[in-house]
Amino acid sequence: MELNTLLEELEETMMQAEEAMIRDFAGIRTGKASSALVEGIQVDYYGSHVRLKEVAGITTPDPKTIVLQPWDKNALGPIEKAIIASSLGISPVNDGRVIRLPMPELSTERRAQLSKQVKARGEDAKITVRNHRRDANEIAKKGQKSGDLTEDDLKEMLDQIQKLTDDYTKSIDAHIETKEKELMSI
């Protein structure tokens, strides 16, 4: 077992947890139109569930509107149903060719709900990071028991694992704070 390999793998898994959280944050609406809000919505299209971005072009012609133009006109109905069923809270406007999603202003209550979602998702990411830390610590301790690491090497490795965990936790907190500010600004 090599110290650098374990730390590199640990950093990669922590980075993936942070990136997944950032992608999820992109789907939380802040009052501005963004294609990320709707890309992942699952549409029942000819009996299979596909992501919205696979059945329609998504554009944002202005900061308050998302326009969905399906590749197949028969997809208009299923797309509209999927948007209504989603947690977006936006009423689609179907004109027979495209679906427009006007972005309403967020109420103070809705902003508070979204802020709670952001905090919860951020906490999930931090838990994932801490779980990866625990797994790496166990591997390091097993390496010391098997004689691959000296006691000093183990202490150094555990310190580096903790430093990496602290760095990612701080980064996640910064992303949470940024998203909350974005949500709460009117």
C-alpha positions as CSV (number, residue, x, y, z in Angstrom):
1,M,0.0,0.0,0.0
2,E,1.3,3.4,-0.9
3,L,0.5,6.6,0.9
4,N,0.0,8.7,-2.3
5,T,-2.2,6.2,-4.0
6,L,-4.7,6.1,-1.1
7,L,-4.7,9.9,-0.8
8,E,-5.2,10.3,-4.6
9,E,-8.1,7.9,-4.6
10,L,-9.6,9.6,-1.5
11,E,-9.3,13.0,-3.1
12,E,-11.0,11.7,-6.3
13,T,-14.0,10.3,-4.4
14,M,-14.3,13.5,-2.3
15,M,-14.2,15.6,-5.5
16,Q,-16.9,13.5,-7.0
17,A,-19.1,14.0,-4.0
18,E,-18.6,17.8,-4.2
19,E,-19.3,17.8,-8.0
20,A,-22.5,15.8,-7.6
21,M,-23.7,18.4,-5.0
22,I,-22.8,21.3,-7.4
23,R,-24.8,19.6,-10.2
24,D,-27.7,19.2,-7.8
25,F,-27.5,22.9,-6.8
26,A,-27.8,23.8,-10.5
27,G,-31.2,22.2,-10.5
28,I,-32.4,24.3,-7.6
29,R,-34.2,27.4,-9.0
30,T,-33.1,30.8,-8.0
31,G,-35.5,32.9,-10.0
32,K,-33.3,32.9,-13.1
33,A,-33.9,30.7,-16.1
34,S,-31.4,28.0,-16.5
35,S,-31.5,24.8,-18.6
36,A,-30.0,22.9,-15.7
37,L,-33.4,23.3,-13.9
38,V,-35.1,21.0,-16.3
39,E,-32.4,18.9,-18.0
40,G,-32.8,15.9,-15.6
41,I,-36.6,15.8,-15.5
42,Q,-37.7,12.2,-16.4
43,V,-40.2,12.1,-19.3
44,D,-42.3,9.0,-20.0
45,Y,-41.6,8.8,-23.8
46,Y,-43.0,5.8,-25.7
47,G,-43.0,3.6,-22.5
48,S,-39.4,4.4,-21.4
49,H,-38.2,7.1,-19.0
50,V,-35.7,9.5,-20.6
51,R,-34.2,12.8,-19.5
52,L,-35.8,15.9,-20.9
53,K,-32.7,17.0,-22.6
54,E,-32.8,13.8,-24.7
55,V,-36.2,14.5,-26.2
56,A,-36.1,18.3,-26.5
57,G,-33.9,21.3,-27.2
58,I,-33.7,23.6,-24.1
59,T,-33.0,27.3,-24.5
60,T,-33.3,30.3,-22.3
61,P,-34.1,33.3,-24.6
62,D,-34.3,35.6,-21.6
63,P,-33.6,35.5,-17.9
64,K,-37.2,34.7,-17.0
65,T,-38.1,32.0,-19.6
66,I,-37.1,28.5,-20.5
67,V,-38.2,27.2,-23.9
68,L,-38.5,23.5,-24.7
69,Q,-38.7,22.5,-28.3
70,P,-39.2,18.7,-28.6
71,W,-37.5,16.8,-31.4
72,D,-40.9,15.0,-31.9
73,K,-44.2,16.9,-31.6
74,N,-45.8,13.8,-30.0
75,A,-43.5,14.4,-27.0
76,L,-45.2,17.7,-26.1
77,G,-47.9,16.0,-23.9
78,P,-45.5,13.7,-22.0
79,I,-43.0,16.7,-21.5
80,E,-45.8,18.9,-20.1
81,K,-47.0,16.1,-17.7
82,A,-43.4,15.5,-16.5
83,I,-42.9,19.2,-15.7
84,I,-46.2,19.4,-13.9
85,A,-45.3,16.3,-11.9
86,S,-41.8,17.7,-11.0
87,S,-41.0,19.7,-7.9
88,L,-40.2,22.9,-10.0
89,G,-43.5,24.6,-9.2
90,I,-43.7,26.1,-12.7
91,S,-46.8,25.9,-14.9
92,P,-45.8,25.1,-18.5
93,V,-47.4,27.0,-21.4
94,N,-47.9,24.7,-24.4
95,D,-48.5,26.4,-27.8
96,G,-48.5,23.2,-29.9
97,R,-44.9,23.7,-31.1
98,V,-42.9,24.5,-28.0
99,I,-43.4,24.6,-24.2
100,R,-42.5,27.8,-22.4
101,L,-41.7,27.9,-18.7
102,P,-42.1,31.4,-17.3
103,M,-40.1,31.7,-14.2
104,P,-42.2,33.3,-11.5
105,E,-40.7,35.3,-8.7
106,L,-39.8,33.2,-5.7
107,S,-41.9,34.0,-2.6
108,T,-40.0,34.4,0.7
109,E,-41.5,31.1,1.9
110,R,-40.4,29.3,-1.3
111,R,-36.9,30.8,-0.9
112,A,-36.7,29.4,2.7
113,Q,-37.8,25.9,1.5
114,L,-35.2,26.0,-1.3
115,S,-32.6,27.1,1.3
116,K,-33.4,24.1,3.5
117,Q,-33.0,21.9,0.4
118,V,-29.6,23.4,-0.3
119,K,-28.5,22.9,3.3
120,A,-29.8,19.3,3.3
121,R,-28.0,18.5,0.1
122,G,-24.8,20.1,1.3
123,E,-25.0,18.1,4.5
124,D,-25.4,14.9,2.5
125,A,-22.3,15.8,0.6
126,K,-20.4,16.4,3.8
127,I,-21.6,13.0,5.2
128,T,-20.3,11.3,2.0
129,V,-16.9,13.0,2.4
130,R,-16.7,11.9,6.0
131,N,-17.7,8.3,5.1
132,H,-14.8,8.3,2.5
133,R,-12.5,9.6,5.3
134,R,-13.6,6.7,7.6
135,D,-12.9,4.2,4.8
136,A,-9.5,5.6,4.1
137,N,-8.6,5.6,7.8
138,E,-9.6,1.9,8.1
139,I,-7.4,1.1,5.1
140,A,-4.5,3.0,6.6
141,K,-4.9,1.3,9.9
142,K,-5.0,-2.1,8.2
143,G,-1.8,-1.2,6.4
144,Q,-0.1,-0.4,9.7
145,K,-1.3,-3.7,11.3
146,S,0.0,-5.7,8.3
147,G,3.4,-4.0,8.6
148,D,3.2,-1.9,5.4
149,L,3.2,1.3,7.4
150,T,5.1,2.3,10.5
151,E,3.4,4.1,13.3
152,D,4.8,7.4,12.2
153,D,3.7,6.8,8.6
154,L,0.2,6.0,9.9
155,K,0.0,9.2,11.9
156,E,1.2,11.2,8.9
157,M,-1.4,9.5,6.7
158,L,-4.2,10.0,9.1
159,D,-3.2,13.7,9.4
160,Q,-3.3,14.1,5.6
161,I,-6.6,12.3,5.3
162,Q,-8.1,14.7,8.0
163,K,-6.6,17.7,6.2
164,L,-8.2,16.6,2.9
165,T,-11.5,16.1,4.6
166,D,-11.3,19.5,6.2
167,D,-10.5,21.1,2.8
168,Y,-13.5,19.5,1.1
169,T,-15.8,20.3,4.0
170,K,-14.8,24.0,3.8
171,S,-15.3,24.0,0.1
172,I,-18.8,22.4,0.4
173,D,-19.7,25.0,3.0
174,A,-18.6,27.8,0.7
175,H,-20.8,26.4,-2.1
176,I,-23.8,26.1,0.3
177,E,-23.3,29.7,1.4
178,T,-23.0,31.0,-2.2
179,K,-26.2,29.1,-3.3
180,E,-28.1,30.4,-0.3
181,K,-27.0,34.0,-1.0
182,E,-28.1,33.5,-4.6
183,L,-31.5,32.2,-3.4
184,M,-32.1,34.9,-0.9
185,S,-31.2,37.8,-3.2
186,I,-34.3,39.4,-4.7
